[in-house]
Amino acid sequence: MGGDSRVNGIGLTRHHHEWAVKVNVRDDADLPDLPSQVHGVPVLVRGIGPITPHGG
C-alpha cells in the first residue's frame, strides 16, 4: 500500500465502538484492492482528495 500513489495516509479510527484501520485515498472512484478485514480488524477506505500544503 505504501507505494500506491492513490493512498494518502493510513491510520486508526473508531468504527461501531471498535478500532478499525483507516486508509485515506485520493478518489473514491479509484480504490486500491484491499481486504475488508485484517485479522478481524475492519479496514475502512475513504476518499479525501489530494493532500496539499496548507500555510499557517
N, CA, C and O atoms as CSV, one atom per row, in Angstrom:
chain,resi,resn,atom,element,x,y,z
A,1,MET,N,N,0.810,-1.189,0.000
A,1,MET,CA,C,0.000,0.000,0.000
A,1,MET,C,C,0.854,1.254,0.000
A,1,MET,O,O,0.478,2.261,-0.600
A,2,GLY,N,N,1.993,1.205,0.662
A,2,GLY,CA,C,2.819,2.391,0.772
A,2,GLY,C,C,3.312,2.931,-0.553
A,2,GLY,O,O,3.550,4.133,-0.677
A,3,GLY,N,N,3.470,2.067,-1.550
A,3,GLY,CA,C,3.936,2.521,-2.845
A,3,GLY,C,C,2.821,2.885,-3.801
A,3,GLY,O,O,3.088,3.262,-4.942
A,4,ASP,N,N,1.579,2.780,-3.363
A,4,ASP,CA,C,0.421,3.066,-4.216
A,4,ASP,C,C,0.124,4.566,-4.160
A,4,ASP,O,O,-0.205,5.094,-3.098
A,5,SER,N,N,0.238,5.250,-5.300
A,5,SER,CA,C,0.050,6.710,-5.327
A,5,SER,C,C,-1.374,7.134,-4.996
A,5,SER,O,O,-1.606,8.310,-4.718
A,6,ARG,N,N,-2.333,6.216,-5.018
A,6,ARG,CA,C,-3.714,6.555,-4.666
A,6,ARG,C,C,-3.899,6.701,-3.162
A,6,ARG,O,O,-4.859,7.329,-2.714
A,7,VAL,N,N,-2.991,6.128,-2.378
A,7,VAL,CA,C,-3.106,6.136,-0.911
A,7,VAL,C,C,-2.449,7.393,-0.357
A,7,VAL,O,O,-1.273,7.653,-0.616
A,8,ASN,N,N,-3.224,8.185,0.419
A,8,ASN,CA,C,-2.735,9.419,1.044
A,8,ASN,C,C,-2.253,9.203,2.471
A,8,ASN,O,O,-1.359,9.908,2.941
A,9,GLY,N,N,-2.838,8.235,3.159
A,9,GLY,CA,C,-2.480,8.022,4.550
A,9,GLY,C,C,-3.138,6.781,5.113
A,9,GLY,O,O,-4.139,6.291,4.590
A,10,ILE,N,N,-2.550,6.282,6.195
A,10,ILE,CA,C,-3.055,5.090,6.874
A,10,ILE,C,C,-3.039,5.383,8.367
A,10,ILE,O,O,-2.072,5.937,8.888
A,11,GLY,N,N,-4.120,5.005,9.054
A,11,GLY,CA,C,-4.172,5.241,10.491
A,11,GLY,C,C,-5.228,4.389,11.150
A,11,GLY,O,O,-5.727,3.431,10.559
A,12,LEU,N,N,-5.567,4.740,12.375
A,12,LEU,CA,C,-6.601,4.047,13.152
A,12,LEU,C,C,-7.771,4.973,13.384
A,12,LEU,O,O,-7.603,6.189,13.483
A,13,THR,N,N,-8.957,4.400,13.470
A,13,THR,CA,C,-10.161,5.177,13.733
A,13,THR,C,C,-11.134,4.307,14.515
A,13,THR,O,O,-10.995,3.084,14.539
A,14,ARG,N,N,-12.106,4.923,15.147
A,14,ARG,CA,C,-13.168,4.181,15.834
A,14,ARG,C,C,-14.303,3.970,14.845
A,14,ARG,O,O,-14.679,4.880,14.105
A,15,HIS,N,N,-14.845,2.751,14.844
A,15,HIS,CA,C,-15.931,2.397,13.933
A,15,HIS,C,C,-16.856,1.421,14.658
A,15,HIS,O,O,-16.449,0.312,15.003
A,16,HIS,N,N,-18.091,1.837,14.883
A,16,HIS,CA,C,-19.068,0.997,15.600
A,16,HIS,C,C,-18.498,0.483,16.927
A,16,HIS,O,O,-18.568,-0.712,17.215
A,17,HIS,N,N,-17.943,1.376,17.718
A,17,HIS,CA,C,-17.434,1.080,19.058
A,17,HIS,C,C,-16.251,0.128,19.069
A,17,HIS,O,O,-16.004,-0.525,20.084
A,18,GLU,N,N,-15.508,0.029,17.964
A,18,GLU,CA,C,-14.290,-0.777,17.927
A,18,GLU,C,C,-13.263,-0.071,17.046
A,18,GLU,O,O,-13.599,0.852,16.304
A,19,TRP,N,N,-12.031,-0.504,17.134
A,19,TRP,CA,C,-10.980,0.082,16.323
A,19,TRP,C,C,-11.013,-0.477,14.916
A,19,TRP,O,O,-11.394,-1.627,14.700
A,20,ALA,N,N,-10.611,0.352,13.957
A,20,ALA,CA,C,-10.517,-0.047,12.554
A,20,ALA,C,C,-9.292,0.623,11.941
A,20,ALA,O,O,-8.830,1.661,12.418
A,21,VAL,N,N,-8.777,0.017,10.885
A,21,VAL,CA,C,-7.710,0.633,10.098
A,21,VAL,C,C,-8.377,1.553,9.078
A,21,VAL,O,O,-9.298,1.140,8.374
A,22,LYS,N,N,-7.915,2.791,9.001
A,22,LYS,CA,C,-8.477,3.731,8.030
A,22,LYS,C,C,-7.427,4.025,6.965
A,22,LYS,O,O,-6.300,4.415,7.270
A,23,VAL,N,N,-7.819,3.830,5.719
A,23,VAL,CA,C,-6.937,4.104,4.586
A,23,VAL,C,C,-7.538,5.276,3.820
A,23,VAL,O,O,-8.638,5.174,3.277
A,24,ASN,N,N,-6.815,6.380,3.781
A,24,ASN,CA,C,-7.255,7.564,3.022
A,24,ASN,C,C,-6.708,7.470,1.605
A,24,ASN,O,O,-5.521,7.221,1.396
A,25,VAL,N,N,-7.592,7.674,0.642
A,25,VAL,CA,C,-7.194,7.628,-0.765
A,25,VAL,C,C,-7.605,8.926,-1.452
A,25,VAL,O,O,-8.415,9.689,-0.925
A,26,ARG,N,N,-7.045,9.165,-2.616
A,26,ARG,CA,C,-7.346,10.387,-3.366
A,26,ARG,C,C,-8.788,10.428,-3.853
A,26,ARG,O,O,-9.427,11.480,-3.805
A,27,ASP,N,N,-9.313,9.286,-4.326
A,27,ASP,CA,C,-10.591,9.295,-5.037
A,27,ASP,C,C,-11.377,8.022,-4.736
A,27,ASP,O,O,-10.860,6.918,-4.909
A,28,ASP,N,N,-12.625,8.171,-4.287
A,28,ASP,CA,C,-13.485,7.012,-4.029
A,28,ASP,C,C,-13.750,6.189,-5.283
A,28,ASP,O,O,-14.105,5.014,-5.184
A,29,ALA,N,N,-13.584,6.787,-6.461
A,29,ALA,CA,C,-13.866,6.089,-7.716
A,29,ALA,C,C,-12.689,5.217,-8.168
A,29,ALA,O,O,-12.846,4.412,-9.086
A,30,ASP,N,N,-11.516,5.360,-7.544
A,30,ASP,CA,C,-10.326,4.613,-7.939
A,30,ASP,C,C,-9.656,4.033,-6.697
A,30,ASP,O,O,-8.624,4.530,-6.245
A,31,LEU,N,N,-10.260,2.970,-6.150
A,31,LEU,CA,C,-9.784,2.400,-4.891
A,31,LEU,C,C,-8.774,1.285,-5.121
A,31,LEU,O,O,-8.911,0.511,-6.069
A,32,PRO,N,N,-7.748,1.195,-4.254
A,32,PRO,CA,C,-6.850,0.051,-4.327
A,32,PRO,C,C,-7.594,-1.211,-3.874
A,32,PRO,O,O,-8.593,-1.122,-3.160
A,33,ASP,N,N,-7.117,-2.355,-4.282
A,33,ASP,CA,C,-7.721,-3.635,-3.908
A,33,ASP,C,C,-7.272,-3.983,-2.493
A,33,ASP,O,O,-6.137,-4.411,-2.286
A,34,LEU,N,N,-8.167,-3.799,-1.516
A,34,LEU,CA,C,-7.850,-4.042,-0.112
A,34,LEU,C,C,-8.875,-4.986,0.498
A,34,LEU,O,O,-10.028,-5.014,0.066
A,35,PRO,N,N,-8.465,-5.760,1.498
A,35,PRO,CA,C,-9.425,-6.623,2.181
A,35,PRO,C,C,-10.368,-5.792,3.049
A,35,PRO,O,O,-10.040,-4.667,3.428
A,36,SER,N,N,-11.533,-6.345,3.362
A,36,SER,CA,C,-12.473,-5.645,4.240
A,36,SER,C,C,-12.083,-5.793,5.707
A,36,SER,O,O,-12.532,-5.019,6.552
A,37,GLN,N,N,-11.240,-6.798,6.013
A,37,GLN,CA,C,-10.750,-7.019,7.370
A,37,GLN,C,C,-9.334,-7.588,7.310
A,37,GLN,O,O,-8.953,-8.255,6.348
A,38,VAL,N,N,-8.553,-7.304,8.378
A,38,VAL,CA,C,-7.241,-7.906,8.561
A,38,VAL,C,C,-7.192,-8.431,9.980
A,38,VAL,O,O,-7.262,-7.653,10.932
A,39,HIS,N,N,-7.075,-9.719,10.133
A,39,HIS,CA,C,-7.060,-10.376,11.449
A,39,HIS,C,C,-8.252,-9.946,12.303
A,39,HIS,O,O,-8.118,-9.727,13.507
A,40,GLY,N,N,-9.418,-9.830,11.667
A,40,GLY,CA,C,-10.637,-9.463,12.376
A,40,GLY,C,C,-10.842,-7.978,12.588
A,40,GLY,O,O,-11.869,-7.571,13.131
A,41,VAL,N,N,-9.884,-7.152,12.171
A,41,VAL,CA,C,-9.991,-5.697,12.322
A,41,VAL,C,C,-10.535,-5.119,11.010
A,41,VAL,O,O,-9.970,-5.371,9.946
A,42,PRO,N,N,-11.628,-4.347,11.077
A,42,PRO,CA,C,-12.186,-3.766,9.852
A,42,PRO,C,C,-11.211,-2.807,9.171
A,42,PRO,O,O,-10.425,-2.129,9.833
A,43,VAL,N,N,-11.274,-2.762,7.847
A,43,VAL,CA,C,-10.484,-1.823,7.043
A,43,VAL,C,C,-11.468,-0.884,6.353
A,43,VAL,O,O,-12.303,-1.321,5.561
A,44,LEU,N,N,-11.366,0.407,6.658
A,44,LEU,CA,C,-12.227,1.425,6.060
A,44,LEU,C,C,-11.414,2.228,5.054
A,44,LEU,O,O,-10.307,2.671,5.357
A,45,VAL,N,N,-11.957,2.415,3.869
A,45,VAL,CA,C,-11.275,3.182,2.828
A,45,VAL,C,C,-12.139,4.396,2.519
A,45,VAL,O,O,-13.329,4.262,2.236
A,46,ARG,N,N,-11.534,5.586,2.572
A,46,ARG,CA,C,-12.272,6.827,2.350
A,46,ARG,C,C,-11.521,7.730,1.378
A,46,ARG,O,O,-10.312,7.924,1.503
A,47,GLY,N,N,-12.241,8.272,0.424
A,47,GLY,CA,C,-11.669,9.259,-0.491
A,47,GLY,C,C,-11.642,10.622,0.164
A,47,GLY,O,O,-12.675,11.108,0.625
A,48,ILE,N,N,-10.475,11.247,0.215
A,48,ILE,CA,C,-10.355,12.561,0.853
A,48,ILE,C,C,-9.807,13.617,-0.106
A,48,ILE,O,O,-9.674,14.785,0.258
A,49,GLY,N,N,-9.491,13.201,-1.326
A,49,GLY,CA,C,-8.907,14.136,-2.287
A,49,GLY,C,C,-7.405,14.204,-2.105
A,49,GLY,O,O,-6.847,13.550,-1.225
A,50,PRO,N,N,-6.755,14.995,-2.937
A,50,PRO,CA,C,-5.299,15.105,-2.841
A,50,PRO,C,C,-4.873,15.876,-1.594
A,50,PRO,O,O,-5.597,16.745,-1.107
A,51,ILE,N,N,-3.714,15.551,-1.098
A,51,ILE,CA,C,-3.146,16.284,0.042
A,51,ILE,C,C,-2.360,17.470,-0.522
A,51,ILE,O,O,-1.532,17.308,-1.418
A,52,THR,N,N,-2.629,18.649,0.008
A,52,THR,CA,C,-1.956,19.853,-0.454
A,52,THR,C,C,-1.348,20.598,0.729
A,52,THR,O,O,-1.826,20.452,1.854
A,53,PRO,N,N,-0.310,21.389,0.500
A,53,PRO,CA,C,0.287,22.173,1.589
A,53,PRO,C,C,-0.722,23.210,2.109
A,53,PRO,O,O,-1.524,23.750,1.347
A,54,HIS,N,N,-0.666,23.466,3.372
A,54,HIS,CA,C,-1.544,24.454,3.996
A,54,HIS,C,C,-0.679,25.412,4.796
A,54,HIS,O,O,0.014,25.002,5.726
A,55,GLY,N,N,-0.718,26.669,4.440
A,55,GLY,CA,C,0.085,27.674,5.145
A,55,GLY,C,C,-0.520,28.007,6.503
A,55,GLY,O,O,-1.741,28.035,6.657
A,56,GLY,N,N,0.319,28.251,7.462
A,56,GLY,CA,C,-0.158,28.546,8.815
A,56,GLY,C,C,-0.130,29.966,9.036
A,56,GLY,O,O,-0.494,30.430,10.117
